Amino acid sequence: MRRLLTIVLAVGACFSLAADDTRKTEQDVLSRTPPELVIGPYRHVRPQDVGVTIGAGVVAPFPTRTYRGPMKVRSPATIENVVIDGCLRIESDNVTLRNVVIRCDSFYPVKATDHANTRIEYSLVECSSPTKVFRLIDYQNFSVHRTETRGCEDLFFLSGNNDGLEVTYNYMHSLTLTPKSHADGFQFGMVPTSGSAIIRGNYFWANAEGPKTDTIFAEGKSRVKLQIEDNFFRVWGLRTIRCGGEGSSCTIRNNVYEQAYEDMYLLGYGKLLFGYLKGKGGHAASCNRLEDGNLIREYQNGVDRFHGVDHKTSNCPEWPY
């Protein structure tokens, strides 16, 4: 039986205090109760939520202690309240990262392979090189929740069976790009990829000059089922959400698109699309809106901006803002 490895720093630790120190309160040392999120149709996080309801510093003080454990995690572990200076490799089931800062300037800040059940929450992952943030290979039930990612070139690069991916209520922004970049948010299908993913309540913002493809890309050798809902999309690439592949299906509903999409062309490419859906998958799109609350018009000046599927705009949830 595997030995449970628990790495917990800065929680319940003993402090050596000088006479003039102010004794730390229990609230300073122990984990805080995370604030509630208002969830539901169109409800997404925003940049100003960092440090308030999402990211490091929410459920415990912002971490300053350095992680001293192994960079290859090969046993079940809980790692929390630390700064990880390096690139983490998860080679085990049942790993939790909570209130951590991961700083990696190589490939990849987090790579998870051949196991199941990792959860990253209330954390910050950052890098200043053009790499992918998360690299998943045959890893099931991988969750990223209420976390900020900053920098890097792509968000996720997946291969193999990655069933049960959940990416919920995160702020993912400010890519690190070069003139040779072709930044993808989520990249499924460059090599055979299967499984399912829920992508919900996130705020996606490339916030960088340089070549970009699409925020979500499931093409080529992908056979994935994606549920994409309640996110906020700032302008990224030409097609925004591209779904096809050998048998992928995408449900795109109740998302909010930056107002700039309303009548935007990308120089040399043409009209910016809300989605580009093709192939034999059972795609669906409904009740997506612009930032001002207006439901998206699928056809504009002869361009089908939700290519490959009818964008349904009846019986939509109320606009909450």
Buried (B, 14 or more C-beta within 10 A) or exposed (E): EEEEBEBBBBBEEEEEEEEEEEEEEEEEBEBBEBEEBEEEBBBBBEBEBBEEBBBBBBBBBBBEEEBEBBEEBBBBBBBBBBBBEEBBBBBBBBBBBBBBBBBBBEBBBBBBBEBBBBBBBBBBBBBEBBBBBBBBBBBBBBBBBBBBBBBBBBBBBBBBBBBBBBBBBBBBBBBBBEEEBBBBBBBBBBBBBBBBBBBBBBBBBBEBEBEBBBBBBBBBBBBBBBBBBBBBBBBBBBBBBBBBBBBBBBBBBBBBBBBEBBEEEEEEEEBBBBBBBBBEBEBBBBBBBBBEEEBBEBEEEEEBBBBBBEBBBEEBBEBEE
